[in-house]
Amino acid sequence: MQRRVGYWAMLMLVALACALSQQVPALAQQQTATQQGAAQQEGAAQGQPAEVQRQITQPLNNAPYWRDVRSGDINAYQTTQVRGVETNVLIQNEGEMWRRIRNGPITVYGGWLVVIAFLMIGLFYWWRGKIMLHEPRTGREILRFNAWERIVHWTTAIAFVILAVSGIFMLFGRYVILPLFGYTLFSALTIIGKNLHNFVGPLFVVCTLLMIVTFIRGNGFRRYDWTWMRRFGDFLKGRHVPAGKYNAGEKVWFWLGVTLLGIIVSGTGLVLDFPNFGQGREAMQLANVIHAVAAVGFMALGLGHIYLGTIGLEGSYDAMRHGTVDETWAKEHHEYWYREVTQNRGQSAPGVTPTGAPASSMKEGWKL
């Protein structure tokens, strides 16, 4: 009997020990959690960062965390593995503002400005047609542009057209090319245009400086230029308005277009083309906005210059292609310059051999 009681007592002690072994860890964990919670509350009360206290009271409130991420340079402890300019800025708030300006006013109003310029030129050509000479050509040519001036002009003009077309693709392509031709062609044209824009841009910078140095002589405003401006309507109607080597319209194009806008798009283009000089995203965004606005205005003015220099005015294209103009053209469009060139040189002006002049008797004799 005693043996049985001892046996059952031993079994009860073993069962009790097993139960206690399972309950002790749970009690220890509960006690540890209670102690940690008390320590956190005590630490928050003693001035620990607000993040710790917020995680206790508002565990799902992440707004302060993202405000801290957006703070960028303000937060001295925010960093990334990449080292460089603004690499510790994880989210740049100004980027959204830049995107809205670039895809909003610049694209909308800039696009309409280019379209309106095209329409006005087309309507004017339909209404007026080419401005023709009033008198027949004499066949006597006057040198207007030498070889160097033509090389500088045509190099700048070609670079300008490449930059303008590629810039239109990049600025308006997603609204015009993409809906009409799809993603494949849009992607190909944009990639080609972007690379052309990046590599032709520095060439245009050099050409702009050469244009200013080469053509600044003769582009100073004179008193008769104000008369030409007042009679600009007569010029468009084909009436005779005296001018120097460059009329007032060409001088406005030189100073406002080639010089001012040319320098602006060149300077901002260099900032965008070479980001390795240490400029940050804010400087790049500002340069992009200025570059786009100046470029759109440059293109709108350039369309008028291209029109009058090609199909709009008889004989104007020959001046830059061959370097010479007929005396009739010089007298009708640049009378003061014509008088200066022909002064004290008789009726005939210096230049190349007249294409329409009668052949000499010696040349006629070779036909015998």
Steps between C-alpha positions, in 0.01 A plus 500: 500500500774744584676412180189587298462836676862586434465396141199724445664788679802475275276506190322812623830676564620417146173629348521815706860556387400460135217747535724751670766461227242602236360796692824659614622611151161647417498691824856616437412628148195679634706657772770605246243658267348683792840625605586613141169683466557669828855589395379649170235706670751608761755585227243699301406685813865576561542665154574220250434588132140557404521209259514248787203648680298527176559134419345416837201734484451517120659191345341558153580871465782517238448861387775640725738234371445602136531866590838414643593315180397800289703737714818413307798713598321623813537158657867452578453128570330419167744336260538243224776273380555721193725801553460819298295817462159462668537122528357518852177655364267201471193695383527845341176694534601760239510227235121475498468876455750491213306218333176697521658812352678309225197292398255781569554864398821444303362215292152646451579866435832423331333255265230747407761772442680283244172398335379862481833608347464231232139601430579870477783438254280267294211749494734785408650302213150407380392866515815673377712238330868560430609864511635553149737761361334797331768542233683244282835367614801682361734201490755693704576333832611655829692302759286485814646212705849357473586131532569513874168669576312240296679210670421636847139569405429161342670304777294687758182458295545122462576460871195715584267287287631174653458635852155643424364178349648276770380740768147489359510120512605502865261774613189423296564145377284323757204719404542488119727217382400239759122508433551501122784249449516295819769419754754338266551795265464750783770324701739478202455866403537617858821302556650629174385855573638494853845391387505752216391771740774415749783489245392784267434733795866583574557563127213748503660681795818554300302602191298753701816671622641503146174645367512783749864583427459467123177696447507757779648753259217668315231397750513817704176697490492818295243777481349369177434164668221657704344624176521146364319367808221754460465394137520128568153457349623656175788252492259206534292645217808512278544876500844660496638572850868613506737318738869444566679170448263348755149635543343557841328161495829321442660702780221405741554136403874536558479662843186333637528161330862419421660691787259503796305178448804330348709570809216393733438165330875443470571567867208299634571226247853461634362468854269221380754334273779472760352408841840372611611852596325476836167675440211352694151406392352837591747679272433248222123547531527878492733482199257266324208739545699802378645296213158384382340845515790667316518220243130523414527877455817450297320257268201732455725792401717274289203392289448859387867541417509171307186593305628841387842353423364226271159510332371829638730748327630470146879491481564478876597131488760570229675744733590231751539215251729671249604806703392750233181689417379683194521877498123523466451297816757712687334827397147388586570344839825655627531834322732669752738205490487498118593868486789442742635211292471672164613843613784640289516182292286598209169349408625142505557337835785267595426129502519190289469488123143596403307192395266695276755736345545490120791293374810676370590506132793267566267238654262545210793451263569152634167392349629562144 
